Amino acid sequence: MEKREVLFAIVFVTVVLLLLLGFLFFVLILYRRKRKKIIAERELAASIFTNQLLTSQIEVQENTFQQISGELHDNIGQLLSSALMLVGITQRQMQAVPDSLQSAADTLAKAIQELRSLSKVLDKDWLKQFNIIDNIQNEVDRVNAGGFLKASFISPGEPAMLSEHKIILFRIIQEAMQNAIKHARPQNLAIKLFFADDTFTAQIIDDGIGISIDDGNTGSGMQNMKHRTELLSGALDVHLRKEGGTAITVTIPKTNLQA
C-alpha cells in the first residue's frame, strides 16, 4: 500500500513538474515572439522615420535648387541678355566692329546658353519631362563644354522607373561628377549604367588623384549621395582604383525603381 502511494506521489509530482515546465516553455515562447515583434516594430518605425527625414531633407534641397534655378533664369539670365543686347546695339552703330567686342558678344552668348542649361538641370519640374539618359548626357555635354576634362557616358537604354526615382538617381550621378571634378581633379570622367536581372548599377569613374570614404572624405557631397542611395534602398561603394583615380558604384534593386 505504501509503495502504491509513493509511486502515485512520484507520478503526480512528475506530471505536475512536466505541466509546469510545459507552461514555462509556452510562456517563454510567447515572450520571445512578443519581444521579436516589438523589436521588429521599433526597427520598422525607426526605418520609416529615417526615410521620412531623408525625404524631407531631399525635398528641401530640391526646393532650394528650384529657387536657384528661378533666380538664375529670371535675374542673372535677364541681366546677361540685356548686356548682350546692348553689345549688339553698339555693334550695329559701328562701321568696323573690333575683334575684342565680337569676342565679348560671343562669350556673353555662350554664358547665357550655359546658364540656361544649368538652370534646367536644377529645375525638378523640367527634369520630370525628360528621361534620365537625356539628363545625364546633357550634364556630360555641359562638363565637356568647359574644356578642362573629357567626360563620357555609356548606357544600354532608358530604365523604367518613377519620375521621383529618376530625379534621385540623376542627383546621385550629378553629385558624384561634381565631387570628382572638385576634389579629384581628373582628366577623364566616365559614367556607365548597367542593367542586370534584378539590379540597376551606375558607375562614375575618374582618373584623378583619388578620393574615398575611408580617407575621411565624408563631406556634404558624399553624404548627399549616401542619403539618396538609402532612399532607394541601394548600396553606395566608393573606393580607390588600382589604375589610379576613384570609382563610385551605386547599386539599386530594380524592384525599387520600376514604375
Disulfide bonds with the S-S distance in Angstrom:
none
